[in-house]
Amino acid sequence: QVQLVESGGGLVQPGGSLRLSCAASGFTFSSYWMSWVRQAPGKGLEWVSNIQSGGGSASYADSVKGRFAISRDNAKNTLYLQMNSLKPEDTAVYYCAKVGAYSDYDYWGQGTQVTVSS
């Protein structure tokens, strides 16, 4: 069965950096676009970033553009999110999600907490 397991979250000071990882299994990882989505406390889901199946191109929400970088290692079935210049408003649970054949998010990880605070 499909599994997505995020890791790498934690507490970081404003201006700091974290790298999130998402280990994927149960599907042909290299065939699918992947996304990062986040949910801040008391708020709804917010799309953060997409990456093509081959890792050749990516897109970002305006709120993170220039600070975050999505990448993937298809040989390791792993998705990454490098987060730099973190702000308190980046505090959220971060989820990795598989993009299905019809551009929906058909599988989600359990999420990893990122807290940006002094």
PDB file as gemmi writes it, atoms N, CA and C in Angstrom:
CRYST1    1.000    1.000    1.000  90.00  90.00  90.00 P 1                      
ATOM      1  N   GLN A   1       0.821  -1.176   0.000  1.00  0.00           N  
ATOM      2  CA  GLN A   1       0.000   0.000   0.000  1.00  0.00           C  
ATOM      3  C   GLN A   1       0.872   1.249   0.000  1.00  0.00           C  
ATOM      4  N   VAL A   2       0.283   2.346  -0.447  1.00  0.00           N  
ATOM      5  CA  VAL A   2       1.006   3.603  -0.517  1.00  0.00           C  
ATOM      6  C   VAL A   2       1.273   4.117   0.889  1.00  0.00           C  
ATOM      7  N   GLN A   3       2.517   4.537   1.115  1.00  0.00           N  
ATOM      8  CA  GLN A   3       2.888   5.179   2.365  1.00  0.00           C  
ATOM      9  C   GLN A   3       3.745   6.396   2.079  1.00  0.00           C  
ATOM     10  N   LEU A   4       3.472   7.465   2.806  1.00  0.00           N  
ATOM     11  CA  LEU A   4       4.265   8.681   2.765  1.00  0.00           C  
ATOM     12  C   LEU A   4       4.574   9.056   4.207  1.00  0.00           C  
ATOM     13  N   VAL A   5       5.849   9.153   4.544  1.00  0.00           N  
ATOM     14  CA  VAL A   5       6.261   9.403   5.918  1.00  0.00           C  
ATOM     15  C   VAL A   5       7.176  10.610   5.957  1.00  0.00           C  
ATOM     16  N   GLU A   6       6.677  11.693   6.546  1.00  0.00           N  
ATOM     17  CA  GLU A   6       7.455  12.919   6.663  1.00  0.00           C  
ATOM     18  C   GLU A   6       8.360  12.867   7.885  1.00  0.00           C  
ATOM     19  N   SER A   7       9.468  13.585   7.805  1.00  0.00           N  
ATOM     20  CA  SER A   7      10.363  13.737   8.938  1.00  0.00           C  
ATOM     21  C   SER A   7      11.130  15.042   8.777  1.00  0.00           C  
ATOM     22  N   GLY A   8      11.803  15.450   9.829  1.00  0.00           N  
ATOM     23  CA  GLY A   8      12.665  16.616   9.771  1.00  0.00           C  
ATOM     24  C   GLY A   8      12.110  17.866  10.401  1.00  0.00           C  
ATOM     25  N   GLY A   9      10.868  17.827  10.847  1.00  0.00           N  
ATOM     26  CA  GLY A   9      10.305  18.992  11.492  1.00  0.00           C  
ATOM     27  C   GLY A   9      10.906  19.230  12.863  1.00  0.00           C  
ATOM     28  N   GLY A  10      10.585  20.384  13.422  1.00  0.00           N  
ATOM     29  CA  GLY A  10      11.089  20.724  14.733  1.00  0.00           C  
ATOM     30  C   GLY A  10      10.928  22.190  15.019  1.00  0.00           C  
ATOM     31  N   LEU A  11      11.587  22.631  16.076  1.00  0.00           N  
ATOM     32  CA  LEU A  11      11.564  24.023  16.511  1.00  0.00           C  
ATOM     33  C   LEU A  11      12.787  24.742  15.964  1.00  0.00           C  
ATOM     34  N   VAL A  12      12.564  25.890  15.353  1.00  0.00           N  
ATOM     35  CA  VAL A  12      13.655  26.671  14.794  1.00  0.00           C  
ATOM     36  C   VAL A  12      13.376  28.153  15.031  1.00  0.00           C  
ATOM     37  N   GLN A  13      14.439  28.934  15.180  1.00  0.00           N  
ATOM     38  CA  GLN A  13      14.287  30.374  15.364  1.00  0.00           C  
ATOM     39  C   GLN A  13      13.992  31.066  14.040  1.00  0.00           C  
ATOM     40  N   PRO A  14      13.313  32.212  14.084  1.00  0.00           N  
ATOM     41  CA  PRO A  14      13.127  32.982  12.852  1.00  0.00           C  
ATOM     42  C   PRO A  14      14.454  33.239  12.155  1.00  0.00           C  
ATOM     43  N   GLY A  15      14.437  33.083  10.844  1.00  0.00           N  
ATOM     44  CA  GLY A  15      15.649  33.211  10.054  1.00  0.00           C  
ATOM     45  C   GLY A  15      16.415  31.920   9.879  1.00  0.00           C  
ATOM     46  N   GLY A  16      16.035  30.901  10.604  1.00  0.00           N  
ATOM     47  CA  GLY A  16      16.713  29.623  10.533  1.00  0.00           C  
ATOM     48  C   GLY A  16      16.249  28.769   9.374  1.00  0.00           C  
ATOM     49  N   SER A  17      16.781  27.557   9.319  1.00  0.00           N  
ATOM     50  CA  SER A  17      16.505  26.635   8.225  1.00  0.00           C  
ATOM     51  C   SER A  17      16.167  25.252   8.744  1.00  0.00           C  
ATOM     52  N   LEU A  18      15.370  24.546   7.977  1.00  0.00           N  
ATOM     53  CA  LEU A  18      15.074  23.137   8.199  1.00  0.00           C  
ATOM     54  C   LEU A  18      14.959  22.454   6.850  1.00  0.00           C  
ATOM     55  N   ARG A  19      15.263  21.169   6.821  1.00  0.00           N  
ATOM     56  CA  ARG A  19      14.997  20.360   5.644  1.00  0.00           C  
ATOM     57  C   ARG A  19      14.054  19.231   6.013  1.00  0.00           C  
ATOM     58  N   LEU A  20      12.906  19.210   5.371  1.00  0.00           N  
ATOM     59  CA  LEU A  20      11.941  18.149   5.560  1.00  0.00           C  
ATOM     60  C   LEU A  20      12.170  17.046   4.535  1.00  0.00           C  
ATOM     61  N   SER A  21      11.895  15.826   4.940  1.00  0.00           N  
ATOM     62  CA  SER A  21      11.976  14.683   4.048  1.00  0.00           C  
ATOM     63  C   SER A  21      10.656  13.939   4.043  1.00  0.00           C  
ATOM     64  N   CYS A  22      10.367  13.281   2.938  1.00  0.00           N  
ATOM     65  CA  CYS A  22       9.185  12.442   2.812  1.00  0.00           C  
ATOM     66  C   CYS A  22       9.601  11.158   2.126  1.00  0.00           C  
ATOM     67  N   ALA A  23       9.548  10.066   2.861  1.00  0.00           N  
ATOM     68  CA  ALA A  23       9.891   8.755   2.320  1.00  0.00           C  
ATOM     69  C   ALA A  23       8.637   8.115   1.743  1.00  0.00           C  
ATOM     70  N   ALA A  24       8.699   7.758   0.474  1.00  0.00           N  
ATOM     71  CA  ALA A  24       7.551   7.214  -0.238  1.00  0.00           C  
ATOM     72  C   ALA A  24       7.741   5.734  -0.526  1.00  0.00           C  
ATOM     73  N   SER A  25       6.648   4.993  -0.488  1.00  0.00           N  
ATOM     74  CA  SER A  25       6.677   3.581  -0.831  1.00  0.00           C  
ATOM     75  C   SER A  25       5.296   3.154  -1.319  1.00  0.00           C  
ATOM     76  N   GLY A  26       5.245   2.016  -1.982  1.00  0.00           N  
ATOM     77  CA  GLY A  26       3.980   1.449  -2.415  1.00  0.00           C  
ATOM     78  C   GLY A  26       3.489   1.913  -3.777  1.00  0.00           C  
ATOM     79  N   PHE A  27       4.278   2.707  -4.464  1.00  0.00           N  
ATOM     80  CA  PHE A  27       3.932   3.149  -5.814  1.00  0.00           C  
ATOM     81  C   PHE A  27       5.213   3.517  -6.546  1.00  0.00           C  
ATOM     82  N   THR A  28       5.094   3.698  -7.854  1.00  0.00           N  
ATOM     83  CA  THR A  28       6.249   4.072  -8.658  1.00  0.00           C  
ATOM     84  C   THR A  28       6.486   5.567  -8.493  1.00  0.00           C  
ATOM     85  N   PHE A  29       7.294   5.892  -7.511  1.00  0.00           N  
ATOM     86  CA  PHE A  29       7.506   7.279  -7.095  1.00  0.00           C  
ATOM     87  C   PHE A  29       7.907   8.171  -8.270  1.00  0.00           C  
ATOM     88  N   SER A  30       8.776   7.680  -9.124  1.00  0.00           N  
ATOM     89  CA  SER A  30       9.307   8.485 -10.216  1.00  0.00           C  
ATOM     90  C   SER A  30       8.279   8.827 -11.288  1.00  0.00           C  
ATOM     91  N   SER A  31       7.092   8.235 -11.225  1.00  0.00           N  
ATOM     92  CA  SER A  31       6.059   8.485 -12.227  1.00  0.00           C  
ATOM     93  C   SER A  31       5.096   9.602 -11.846  1.00  0.00           C  
ATOM     94  N   TYR A  32       5.220  10.146 -10.645  1.00  0.00           N  
ATOM     95  CA  TYR A  32       4.203  11.060 -10.146  1.00  0.00           C  
ATOM     96  C   TYR A  32       4.770  12.380  -9.666  1.00  0.00           C  
ATOM     97  N   TRP A  33       4.019  13.434  -9.962  1.00  0.00           N  
ATOM     98  CA  TRP A  33       4.265  14.704  -9.309  1.00  0.00           C  
ATOM     99  C   TRP A  33       4.055  14.539  -7.808  1.00  0.00           C  
ATOM    100  N   MET A  34       4.770  15.345  -7.032  1.00  0.00           N  
ATOM    101  CA  MET A  34       4.602  15.373  -5.586  1.00  0.00           C  
ATOM    102  C   MET A  34       4.428  16.808  -5.118  1.00  0.00           C  
ATOM    103  N   SER A  35       3.791  16.952  -3.970  1.00  0.00           N  
ATOM    104  CA  SER A  35       3.518  18.277  -3.416  1.00  0.00           C  
ATOM    105  C   SER A  35       3.820  18.322  -1.927  1.00  0.00           C  
ATOM    106  N   TRP A  36       4.074  19.520  -1.460  1.00  0.00           N  
ATOM    107  CA  TRP A  36       4.054  19.828  -0.032  1.00  0.00           C  
ATOM    108  C   TRP A  36       2.874  20.749   0.245  1.00  0.00           C  
ATOM    109  N   VAL A  37       2.139  20.429   1.288  1.00  0.00           N  
ATOM    110  CA  VAL A  37       0.985  21.202   1.723  1.00  0.00           C  
ATOM    111  C   VAL A  37       1.130  21.424   3.217  1.00  0.00           C  
ATOM    112  N   ARG A  38       0.692  22.562   3.722  1.00  0.00           N  
ATOM    113  CA  ARG A  38       0.825  22.821   5.153  1.00  0.00           C  
ATOM    114  C   ARG A  38      -0.486  23.308   5.744  1.00  0.00           C  
ATOM    115  N   GLN A  39      -0.586  23.166   7.058  1.00  0.00           N  
ATOM    116  CA  GLN A  39      -1.744  23.637   7.790  1.00  0.00           C  
ATOM    117  C   GLN A  39      -1.266  24.337   9.055  1.00  0.00           C  
ATOM    118  N   ALA A  40      -1.448  25.645   9.091  1.00  0.00           N  
ATOM    119  CA  ALA A  40      -1.097  26.431  10.262  1.00  0.00           C  
ATOM    120  C   ALA A  40      -2.152  26.240  11.338  1.00  0.00           C  
ATOM    121  N   PRO A  41      -1.799  26.512  12.602  1.00  0.00           N  
ATOM    122  CA  PRO A  41      -2.769  26.332  13.688  1.00  0.00           C  
ATOM    123  C   PRO A  41      -4.053  27.114  13.444  1.00  0.00           C  
ATOM    124  N   GLY A  42      -5.174  26.426  13.517  1.00  0.00           N  
ATOM    125  CA  GLY A  42      -6.465  27.057  13.353  1.00  0.00           C  
ATOM    126  C   GLY A  42      -6.823  27.467  11.942  1.00  0.00           C  
ATOM    127  N   LYS A  43      -6.013  27.083  10.969  1.00  0.00           N  
ATOM    128  CA  LYS A  43      -6.255  27.482   9.593  1.00  0.00           C  
ATOM    129  C   LYS A  43      -6.414  26.267   8.693  1.00  0.00           C  
ATOM    130  N   GLY A  44      -6.820  26.532   7.466  1.00  0.00           N  
ATOM    131  CA  GLY A  44      -7.004  25.471   6.500  1.00  0.00           C  
ATOM    132  C   GLY A  44      -5.717  25.068   5.811  1.00  0.00           C  
ATOM    133  N   LEU A  45      -5.846  24.108   4.936  1.00  0.00           N  
ATOM    134  CA  LEU A  45      -4.696  23.628   4.181  1.00  0.00           C  
ATOM    135  C   LEU A  45      -4.230  24.675   3.184  1.00  0.00           C  
ATOM    136  N   GLU A  46      -2.922  24.799   3.057  1.00  0.00           N  
ATOM    137  CA  GLU A  46      -2.309  25.721   2.113  1.00  0.00           C  
ATOM    138  C   GLU A  46      -1.291  24.970   1.272  1.00  0.00           C  
ATOM    139  N   TRP A  47      -1.476  24.994  -0.032  1.00  0.00           N  
ATOM    140  CA  TRP A  47      -0.493  24.414  -0.923  1.00  0.00           C  
ATOM    141  C   TRP A  47       0.810  25.200  -0.842  1.00  0.00           C  
ATOM    142  N   VAL A  48       1.922  24.489  -0.778  1.00  0.00           N  
ATOM    143  CA  VAL A  48       3.234  25.107  -0.648  1.00  0.00           C  
ATOM    144  C   VAL A  48       4.039  24.986  -1.932  1.00  0.00           C  
ATOM    145  N   SER A  49       4.124  23.768  -2.481  1.00  0.00           N  
ATOM    146  CA  SER A  49       5.014  23.539  -3.614  1.00  0.00           C  
ATOM    147  C   SER A  49       4.669  22.249  -4.335  1.00  0.00           C  
ATOM    148  N   ASN A  50       4.926  22.228  -5.636  1.00  0.00           N  
ATOM    149  CA  ASN A  50       4.826  21.040  -6.480  1.00  0.00           C  
ATOM    150  C   ASN A  50       6.160  20.791  -7.164  1.00  0.00           C  
ATOM    151  N   ILE A  51       6.416  19.538  -7.478  1.00  0.00           N  
ATOM    152  CA  ILE A  51       7.570  19.185  -8.288  1.00  0.00           C  
ATOM    153  C   ILE A  51       7.163  18.111  -9.290  1.00  0.00           C  
ATOM    154  N   GLN A  52       7.659  18.234 -10.515  1.00  0.00           N  
ATOM    155  CA  GLN A  52       7.373  17.259 -11.550  1.00  0.00           C  
ATOM    156  C   GLN A  52       7.962  15.903 -11.199  1.00  0.00           C  
ATOM    157  N   SER A  53       7.452  14.883 -11.877  1.00  0.00           N  
ATOM    158  CA  SER A  53       7.867  13.517 -11.576  1.00  0.00           C  
ATOM    159  C   SER A  53       9.370  13.300 -11.722  1.00  0.00           C  
ATOM    160  N   GLY A  54       9.963  13.933 -12.716  1.00  0.00           N  
ATOM    161  CA  GLY A  54      11.395  13.804 -12.936  1.00  0.00           C  
ATOM    162  C   GLY A  54      12.238  14.813 -12.176  1.00  0.00           C  
ATOM    163  N   GLY A  55      11.602  15.717 -11.473  1.00  0.00           N  
ATOM    164  CA  GLY A  55      12.315  16.717 -10.695  1.00  0.00           C  
ATOM    165  C   GLY A  55      12.814  17.906 -11.489  1.00  0.00           C  
ATOM    166  N   GLY A  56      12.411  18.009 -12.748  1.00  0.00           N  
ATOM    167  CA  GLY A  56      12.952  19.033 -13.613  1.00  0.00           C  
ATOM    168  C   GLY A  56      12.398  20.430 -13.407  1.00  0.00           C  
ATOM    169  N   SER A  57      11.194  20.534 -12.907  1.00  0.00           N  
ATOM    170  CA  SER A  57      10.611  21.846 -12.677  1.00  0.00           C  
ATOM    171  C   SER A  57       9.757  21.807 -11.430  1.00  0.00           C  
ATOM    172  N   ALA A  58       9.536  22.974 -10.870  1.00  0.00           N  
ATOM    173  CA  ALA A  58       8.801  23.092  -9.622  1.00  0.00           C  
ATOM    174  C   ALA A  58       8.068  24.413  -9.576  1.00  0.00           C  
ATOM    175  N   SER A  59       7.075  24.488  -8.719  1.00  0.00           N  
ATOM    176  CA  SER A  59       6.357  25.724  -8.500  1.00  0.00           C  
ATOM    177  C   SER A  59       6.129  25.921  -7.005  1.00  0.00           C  
ATOM    178  N   TYR A  60       5.889  27.177  -6.627  1.00  0.00           N  
ATOM    179  CA  TYR A  60       5.813  27.534  -5.215  1.00  0.00           C  
ATOM    180  C   TYR A  60       4.702  28.537  -4.964  1.00  0.00           C  
ATOM    181  N   ALA A  61       4.139  28.454  -3.775  1.00  0.00           N  
ATOM    182  CA  ALA A  61       3.241  29.502  -3.326  1.00  0.00           C  
ATOM    183  C   ALA A  61       4.018  30.803  -3.162  1.00  0.00           C  
ATOM    184  N   ASP A  62       3.345  31.917  -3.415  1.00  0.00           N  
ATOM    185  CA  ASP A  62       4.007  33.210  -3.281  1.00  0.00           C  
ATOM    186  C   ASP A  62       4.586  33.417  -1.882  1.00  0.00           C  
ATOM    187  N   SER A  63       3.942  32.863  -0.883  1.00  0.00           N  
ATOM    188  CA  SER A  63       4.370  33.065   0.489  1.00  0.00           C  
ATOM    189  C   SER A  63       5.721  32.441   0.807  1.00  0.00           C  
ATOM    190  N   VAL A  64       6.154  31.469   0.004  1.00  0.00           N  
ATOM    191  CA  VAL A  64       7.417  30.789   0.270  1.00  0.00           C  
ATOM    192  C   VAL A  64       8.429  30.944  -0.852  1.00  0.00           C  
ATOM    193  N   LYS A  65       8.034  31.542  -1.942  1.00  0.00           N  
ATOM    194  CA  LYS A  65       8.905  31.672  -3.104  1.00  0.00           C  
ATOM    195  C   LYS A  65      10.183  32.423  -2.740  1.00  0.00           C  
ATOM    196  N   GLY A  66      11.303  31.864  -3.146  1.00  0.00           N  
ATOM    197  CA  GLY A  66      12.592  32.456  -2.840  1.00  0.00           C  
ATOM    198  C   GLY A  66      13.191  32.002  -1.534  1.00  0.00           C  
ATOM    199  N   ARG A  67      12.398  31.335  -0.706  1.00  0.00           N  
ATOM    200  CA  ARG A  67      12.882  30.866   0.587  1.00  0.00           C  
ATOM    201  C   ARG A  67      12.906  29.345   0.686  1.00  0.00           C  
ATOM    202  N   PHE A  68      11.944  28.697   0.038  1.00  0.00           N  
ATOM    203  CA  PHE A  68      11.836  27.243   0.085  1.00  0.00           C  
ATOM    204  C   PHE A  68      12.263  26.652  -1.247  1.00  0.00           C  
ATOM    205  N   ALA A  69      12.763  25.431  -1.215  1.00  0.00           N  
ATOM    206  CA  ALA A  69      13.125  24.711  -2.422  1.00  0.00           C  
ATOM    207  C   ALA A  69      12.703  23.252  -2.307  1.00  0.00           C  
ATOM    208  N   ILE A  70      11.885  22.817  -3.241  1.00  0.00           N  
ATOM    209  CA  ILE A  70      11.462  21.430  -3.294  1.00  0.00           C  
ATOM    210  C   ILE A  70      12.422  20.649  -4.186  1.00  0.00           C  
ATOM    211  N   SER A  71      12.679  19.409  -3.830  1.00  0.00           N  
ATOM    212  CA  SER A  71      13.518  18.550  -4.644  1.00  0.00           C  
ATOM    213  C   SER A  71      13.119  17.106  -4.397  1.00  0.00           C  
ATOM    214  N   ARG A  72      13.654  16.222  -5.199  1.00  0.00           N  
ATOM    215  CA  ARG A  72      13.360  14.804  -5.016  1.00  0.00           C  
ATOM    216  C   ARG A  72      14.540  13.972  -5.477  1.00  0.00           C  
ATOM    217  N   ASP A  73      14.679  12.811  -4.866  1.00  0.00           N  
ATOM    218  CA  ASP A  73      15.661  11.823  -5.275  1.00  0.00           C  
ATOM    219  C   ASP A  73      14.877  10.573  -5.633  1.00  0.00           C  
ATOM    220  N   ASN A  74      14.632  10.397  -6.929  1.00  0.00           N  
ATOM    221  CA  ASN A  74      13.800   9.280  -7.355  1.00  0.00           C  
ATOM    222  C   ASN A  74      14.453   7.927  -7.091  1.00  0.00           C  
ATOM    223  N   ALA A  75      15.777   7.878  -7.073  1.00  0.00           N  
ATOM    224  CA  ALA A  75      16.465   6.635  -6.757  1.00  0.00           C  
ATOM    225  C   ALA A  75      16.239   6.214  -5.314  1.00  0.00           C  
ATOM    226  N   LYS A  76      15.982   7.186  -4.444  1.00  0.00           N  
ATOM    227  CA  LYS A  76      15.741   6.911  -3.033  1.00  0.00           C  
ATOM    228  C   LYS A  76      14.274   7.011  -2.646  1.00  0.00           C  
ATOM    229  N   ASN A  77      13.401   7.281  -3.607  1.00  0.00           N  
ATOM    230  CA  ASN A  77      11.968   7.445  -3.347  1.00  0.00           C  
ATOM    231  C   ASN A  77      11.716   8.463  -2.235  1.00  0.00           C  
ATOM    232  N   THR A  78      12.412   9.575  -2.312  1.00  0.00           N  
ATOM    233  CA  THR A  78      12.329  10.570  -1.257  1.00  0.00           C  
ATOM    234  C   THR A  78      12.101  11.960  -1.828  1.00  0.00           C  
ATOM    235  N   LEU A  79      11.186  12.679  -1.208  1.00  0.00           N  
ATOM    236  CA  LEU A  79      10.877  14.067  -1.513  1.00  0.00           C  
ATOM    237  C   LEU A  79      11.445  14.938  -0.404  1.00  0.00           C  
ATOM    238  N   TYR A  80      11.918  16.125  -0.761  1.00  0.00           N  
ATOM    239  CA  TYR A  80      12.505  17.043   0.206  1.00  0.00           C  
ATOM    240  C   TYR A  80      11.882  18.427   0.108  1.00  0.00           C  
ATOM    241  N   LEU A  81      11.943  19.151   1.203  1.00  0.00           N  
ATOM    242  CA  LEU A  81      11.623  20.568   1.202  1.00  0.00           C  
ATOM    243  C   LEU A  81      12.663  21.287   2.041  1.00  0.00           C  
ATOM    244  N   GLN A  82      13.533  22.033   1.382  1.00  0.00           N  
ATOM    245  CA  GLN A  82      14.508  22.861   2.069  1.00  0.00           C  
ATOM    246  C   GLN A  82      13.857  24.194   2.392  1.00  0.00           C  
ATOM    247  N   MET A  83      13.821  24.545   3.658  1.00  0.00           N  
ATOM    248  CA  MET A  83      13.165  25.760   4.113  1.00  0.00           C  
ATOM    249  C   MET A  83      14.213  26.673   4.729  1.00  0.00           C  
ATOM    250  N   ASN A  84      14.405  27.823   4.126  1.00  0.00           N  
ATOM    251  CA  ASN A  84      15.357  28.817   4.603  1.00  0.00           C  
ATOM    252  C   ASN A  84      14.628  30.089   4.994  1.00  0.00           C  
ATOM    253  N   SER A  85      15.315  30.934   5.731  1.00  0.00           N  
ATOM    254  CA  SER A  85      14.767  32.224   6.154  1.00  0.00           C  
ATOM    255  C   SER A  85      13.374  32.073   6.746  1.00  0.00           C  
ATOM    256  N   LEU A  86      13.242  31.127   7.639  1.00  0.00           N  
ATOM    257  CA  LEU A  86      11.931  30.794   8.183  1.00  0.00           C  
ATOM    258  C   LEU A  86      11.350  31.941   8.996  1.00  0.00           C  
ATOM    259  N   LYS A  87      10.038  32.073   8.889  1.00  0.00           N  
ATOM    260  CA  LYS A  87       9.277  33.109   9.568  1.00  0.00           C  
ATOM    261  C   LYS A  87       8.271  32.470  10.512  1.00  0.00           C  
ATOM    262  N   PRO A  88       7.848  33.188  11.545  1.00  0.00           N  
ATOM    263  CA  PRO A  88       6.832  32.618  12.437  1.00  0.00           C  
ATOM    264  C   PRO A  88       5.580  32.159  11.702  1.00  0.00           C  
ATOM    265  N   GLU A  89       5.202  32.843  10.641  1.00  0.00           N  
ATOM    266  CA  GLU A  89       4.022  32.451   9.890  1.00  0.00           C  
ATOM    267  C   GLU A  89       4.194  31.157   9.102  1.00  0.00           C  
ATOM    268  N   ASP A  90       5.407  30.625   9.055  1.00  0.00           N  
ATOM    269  CA  ASP A  90       5.634  29.316   8.465  1.00  0.00           C  
ATOM    270  C   ASP A  90       5.291  28.180   9.427  1.00  0.00           C  
ATOM    271  N   THR A  91       4.998  28.510  10.670  1.00  0.00           N  
ATOM    272  CA  THR A  91       4.634  27.493  11.652  1.00  0.00           C  
ATOM    273  C   THR A  91       3.399  26.745  11.180  1.00  0.00           C  
ATOM    274  N   ALA A  92       3.515  25.444  11.062  1.00  0.00           N  
ATOM    275  CA  ALA A  92       2.428  24.629  10.530  1.00  0.00           C  
ATOM    276  C   ALA A  92       2.816  23.165  10.614  1.00  0.00           C  
ATOM    277  N   VAL A  93       1.834  22.312  10.409  1.00  0.00           N  
ATOM    278  CA  VAL A  93       2.104  20.916  10.110  1.00  0.00           C  
ATOM    279  C   VAL A  93       2.303  20.813   8.605  1.00  0.00           C  
ATOM    280  N   TYR A  94       3.402  20.218   8.210  1.00  0.00           N  
ATOM    281  CA  TYR A  94       3.738  20.081   6.802  1.00  0.00           C  
ATOM    282  C   TYR A  94       3.492  18.647   6.353  1.00  0.00           C  
ATOM    283  N   TYR A  95       2.753  18.511   5.267  1.00  0.00           N  
ATOM    284  CA  TYR A  95       2.407  17.220   4.707  1.00  0.00           C  
ATOM    285  C   TYR A  95       3.011  17.064   3.319  1.00  0.00           C  
ATOM    286  N   CYS A  96       3.500  15.882   3.008  1.00  0.00           N  
ATOM    287  CA  CYS A  96       3.771  15.574   1.616  1.00  0.00           C  
ATOM    288  C   CYS A  96       2.567  14.849   1.048  1.00  0.00           C  
ATOM    289  N   ALA A  97       2.335  15.038  -0.234  1.00  0.00           N  
ATOM    290  CA  ALA A  97       1.167  14.468  -0.884  1.00  0.00           C  
ATOM    291  C   ALA A  97       1.524  14.007  -2.289  1.00  0.00           C  
ATOM    292  N   LYS A  98       0.979  12.884  -2.669  1.00  0.00           N  
ATOM    293  CA  LYS A  98       1.124  12.342  -4.007  1.00  0.00           C  
ATOM    294  C   LYS A  98       0.053  12.947  -4.901  1.00  0.00           C  
ATOM    295  N   VAL A  99       0.443  13.381  -6.083  1.00  0.00           N  
ATOM    296  CA  VAL A  99      -0.490  13.904  -7.057  1.00  0.00           C  
ATOM    297  C   VAL A  99      -0.924  12.763  -7.961  1.00  0.00           C  
ATOM    298  N   GLY A 100      -2.216  12.505  -8.003  1.00  0.00           N  
ATOM    299  CA  GLY A 100      -2.746  11.407  -8.786  1.00  0.00           C  
ATOM    300  C   GLY A 100      -2.821  11.711 -10.265  1.00  0.00           C  
ATOM    301  N   ALA A 101      -3.308  10.750 -11.004  1.00  0.00           N  
ATOM    302  CA  ALA A 101      -3.370  10.857 -12.458  1.00  0.00           C  
ATOM    303  C   ALA A 101      -4.284  11.974 -12.928  1.00  0.00           C  
ATOM    304  N   TYR A 102      -5.219  12.395 -12.093  1.00  0.00           N  
ATOM    305  CA  TYR A 102      -6.155  13.455 -12.446  1.00  0.00           C  
ATOM    306  C   TYR A 102      -5.928  14.713 -11.616  1.00  0.00           C  
ATOM    307  N   SER A 103      -4.693  14.899 -11.196  1.00  0.00           N  
ATOM    308  CA  SER A 103      -4.217  16.110 -10.533  1.00  0.00           C  
ATOM    309  C   SER A 103      -4.836  16.352  -9.160  1.00  0.00           C  
ATOM    310  N   ASP A 104      -5.342  15.325  -8.535  1.00  0.00           N  
ATOM    311  CA  ASP A 104      -5.773  15.408  -7.155  1.00  0.00           C  
ATOM    312  C   ASP A 104      -4.653  14.919  -6.247  1.00  0.00           C  
ATOM    313  N   TYR A 105      -4.787  15.189  -4.962  1.00  0.00           N  
ATOM    314  CA  TYR A 105      -3.861  14.654  -3.972  1.00  0.00           C  
ATOM    315  C   TYR A 105      -4.478  13.372  -3.437  1.00  0.00           C  
ATOM    316  N   ASP A 106      -4.023  12.249  -3.949  1.00  0.00           N  
ATOM    317  CA  ASP A 106      -4.696  11.004  -3.617  1.00  0.00           C  
ATOM    318  C   ASP A 106      -4.137  10.297  -2.390  1.00  0.00           C  
ATOM    319  N   TYR A 107      -2.928  10.658  -1.953  1.00  0.00           N  
ATOM    320  CA  TYR A 107      -2.365  10.113  -0.731  1.00  0.00           C  
ATOM    321  C   TYR A 107      -1.603  11.207  -0.006  1.00  0.00           C  
ATOM    322  N   TRP A 108      -1.640  11.111   1.318  1.00  0.00           N  
ATOM    323  CA  TRP A 108      -1.005  12.093   2.197  1.00  0.00           C  
ATOM    324  C   TRP A 108      -0.166  11.399   3.248  1.00  0.00           C  
ATOM    325  N   GLY A 109       0.879  12.054   3.680  1.00  0.00           N  
ATOM    326  CA  GLY A 109       1.614  11.585   4.838  1.00  0.00           C  
ATOM    327  C   GLY A 109       0.932  12.004   6.124  1.00  0.00           C  
ATOM    328  N   GLN A 110       1.550  11.637   7.234  1.00  0.00           N  
ATOM    329  CA  GLN A 110       0.976  11.946   8.546  1.00  0.00           C  
ATOM    330  C   GLN A 110       1.272  13.371   8.998  1.00  0.00           C  
ATOM    331  N   GLY A 111       2.221  14.014   8.370  1.00  0.00           N  
ATOM    332  CA  GLY A 111       2.592  15.372   8.697  1.00  0.00           C  
ATOM    333  C   GLY A 111       3.743  15.452   9.678  1.00  0.00           C  
ATOM    334  N   THR A 112       4.483  16.543   9.598  1.00  0.00           N  
ATOM    335  CA  THR A 112       5.546  16.825  10.552  1.00  0.00           C  
ATOM    336  C   THR A 112       5.437  18.287  10.983  1.00  0.00           C  
ATOM    337  N   GLN A 113       5.565  18.518  12.279  1.00  0.00           N  
ATOM    338  CA  GLN A 113       5.353  19.847  12.845  1.00  0.00           C  
ATOM    339  C   GLN A 113       6.593  20.704  12.675  1.00  0.00           C  
ATOM    340  N   VAL A 114       6.394  21.898  12.145  1.00  0.00           N  
ATOM    341  CA  VAL A 114       7.439  22.915  12.069  1.00  0.00           C  
ATOM    342  C   VAL A 114       6.986  24.106  12.901  1.00  0.00           C  
ATOM    343  N   THR A 115       7.792  24.478  13.875  1.00  0.00           N  
ATOM    344  CA  THR A 115       7.486  25.619  14.725  1.00  0.00           C  
ATOM    345  C   THR A 115       8.617  26.627  14.615  1.00  0.00           C  
ATOM    346  N   VAL A 116       8.284  27.841  14.216  1.00  0.00           N  
ATOM    347  CA  VAL A 116       9.263  28.915  14.064  1.00  0.00           C  
ATOM    348  C   VAL A 116       8.965  29.947  15.143  1.00  0.00           C  
ATOM    349  N   SER A 117       9.848  30.042  16.111  1.00  0.00           N  
ATOM    350  CA  SER A 117       9.592  30.893  17.266  1.00  0.00           C  
ATOM    351  C   SER A 117      10.898  31.285  17.937  1.00  0.00           C  
ATOM    352  N   SER A 118      10.926  32.501  18.478  1.00  0.00           N  
ATOM    353  CA  SER A 118      12.083  32.964  19.231  1.00  0.00           C  
ATOM    354  C   SER A 118      12.104  32.350  20.619  1.00  0.00           C  
TER     355      SER A 118                                                      
END                                                                             
